[in-house]
Each structure stands twice: as structure tokens, then as C-alpha cells.
């Protein structure tokens, strides 16, 4: 989560932050940019995939959340995260169904979990 403040509608986000958030999003990741408007005290929550638009249009970009209630803010983060997870899982199901192969790590299939070599515990791999 990128944390930003602004006194107006402009959000200063570096080209490196835009590049990272864009690449992370394109590779299936979910990140957020949280901006506090110092004059009003309002919080603006954006998905990282919007980073280029935020850099160009600032707070005029459509936010996932705008307000001051922390409970409502975290509800928006949770809702976005759940939606993202459902989308990723749906994509995995379609890919597995189309391939005719069992889902990686599916119970009872013996299919390995990607990134985890057979016989090596996750903690030994540095996880």
C-alpha cells in the first residue's frame, strides 16, 4: 500500500511507483494507494492498477473509497481483495478445466503446488 498526502487534488507519485504498481497488477497482484487530503481529512483509496491515472488526474480519478471512517475504508479494502481473489480463482479454474489437468495442490490428486519442490517444506524454501 502506497501512502500519500496532498493539499489539493494533485497526487505526487513517482514513475517508479507507477511502473511497479502497473507491473504488479498485470501479473495478478493487488496493491493500493491511500491518499489523505490534508485540508478535508478525507481518505481516498485506489487500486494500484490506477497509478498512472492517479499520477495524471490526481483525486479526480475514481476512488474505491472516499471518506473518513476507518471501518468503511477497511471494508472497501476487504471487498476489493475478495473480488480480486475470486477473479484469480475463477481464472485458475477455467485454465485447469480447459487443460484437463488437476488443479495444482488439489487434495487427493498428488499434483504439486507451484514453487514448492516435492519433499521440501515451505520454511526450508525461505517462505
C-alpha positions, 0 to 999 in steps of 0.5 A: 500500500502506497501512502500519500498526502496532498493539499489539493487534488494533485497526487505526487507519485513517482514513475517508479511507483507507477511502473511497479504498481502497473507491473504488479497488477498485470501479473495478478497482484493487488496493491493500493494507494491511500491518499489523505487530503490534508485540508478535508481529512478525507481518505481516498483509496485506489487500486494500484492498477490506477497509478498512472491515472492517479499520477495524471488526474490526481483525486479526480480519478475514481476512488474505491473509497472516499471518506473518513471512517476507518471501518468503511475504508477497511471494508472497501479494502476487504471487498476489493481483495475478495473480488480480486481473489475470486477473479484469480480463482475463477481464472485458475479454474477455467485454465485447469478445466480447459487443460484437463489437468488437476488443479495444482495442490488439489487434495487427493490428486498428488499434483504439486503446488507451484514453487514448492519442490516435492519433499521440501517444506515451505520454511526450508524454501525461505517462505 
